[in-house]
Amino acid sequence: MNTKDIVYIALFAALTAALGLFPPLTLPAVGVPITAQSMGVMLAGALAGSKRGGLALLLFVVLVAIGMPLLAGGRGGFGMFLGPSGGFILSWPIAAFLIGWLIERHKGETPLVLSMVYIAIGGVGVVYLIGVPWLAFAAELTLTQAITGSAGFIPGDLVKVVLAALITRGVRKAYPDLGTRS
Amino acid sequence: MFDLYRPGTSFLHRLPAGVKVLLLAVLGTLIFLVDDLAVILGFLAAVLALYPMARLPMASAWNQIRPALWILIAILLAQGFINGWETGFFVTARFAGLLLLAGLLTLTTRVSDMVDGMERGFWILKYVGINPAKVSLALSLALRFIPVLATITAEVREAQKVRGLNRSIIAVAIPVVIRTLRMSDEIAEAIETRGYSH
């Protein structure tokens, strides 16, 4: 792990934090606010690779845990992990790692649609897989209730997947020597 | 770097950061073993009482709850209709209590002290093959990067405004990411030139 890797890890942690500063968008159809922050997970995995992306989100989680108000809405502190959304946030390092791993495994350049699939598997699949059961536990809901309650966020997350894939492609075009391997 | 610390000299302020983090982790876990609404309400009351004891204004206690308010209300209502109000109050009180407890840590501990405390614990990482100095570097860089990214984003938005593109997420995100990547390369070079050994 060289200096450049460390700087990239810090960068994508900071990017995820900065994305929390964007005001949440409320989809009128669903009525739940969607934040841009989970795109940081997707971009970290897709641009920095599995190892650096995963570590970047781990760093982010640690920064939040020590009290930095980096979560969307200026939230932070250890208490967030003990609350209903705790599982979602804790899943982010794993999600970023998986996205990076899937893209790295792919021989050659990943076509756009496939990158969307990979990003969705990590950025939505893994996140909900870990986040929803924790939600059920922390809010004393049954799994079905937790799933129903979270379903409203999925359309917004899928939009983020598409955006993240397009952003990744745009960045790679301008920065071909990005190099996902550390 | 911005943090939520409120200076003071109360007993909570003077407890070492590591002790507070540990207490929070232990108490935070134990509270999930509680089933009784009365105990949870007692917990909530006790944590609230710590605020004036640490000479923190009650407004700061409210500030811990405020960002999570809509989640709390949503869960209270959901539980109220599904499982009854007792469950609703139980879950809401538990989460509120945990937020307040974590708030006590954040309000009485400087981020720099927490980072120092963590760094003292980093020597363990050596046994897992991780260089503690690198972890420290990543931490401080991330903290320094955050306001920089906010500035870059504002600048890119201004530049894109001229083209009428400042509302397009992609038109803003791509230049921001590219500029930050270029900046990272320069910073990495600067660090190496200064002889950062690894």
Interface residues (C-beta under 8 A of the other chain):
Chain A: M1 N2 T3 K4 I6 V7 Y8 I9 A10 L11 A13 A14 L15 A17 A18 L21 A36 L43 L47 L55 L59 F60 V62 L63 I66 G67 M68 P69 L70 G73 G74 R75 G76 G77 F78 G79 M80 L82 G83 P84 S85 A138 A139 E140 L141 Q145 G149 L163 L166 I167 G170 V171 A174 Y175 L178
Chain B: F2 D3 L4 Y5 V21 L24 A25 G28 F32 Q64 P67 A68 I71 I75 A78 Q79 I82 N83 T87 F90 V91 F95 L98 L99 L100 L101 A102 G103 L105 T106 T109 V111 M114 V115 M118 N131 K134 L137 A138 L139 L141 A142 L143 F145 I146 V148 L149 A150 T153 I169 I170 A173 I174 V177 I178 T180 L181 R182 S184 D185 I187 A188 I191 E192 Y196 H198
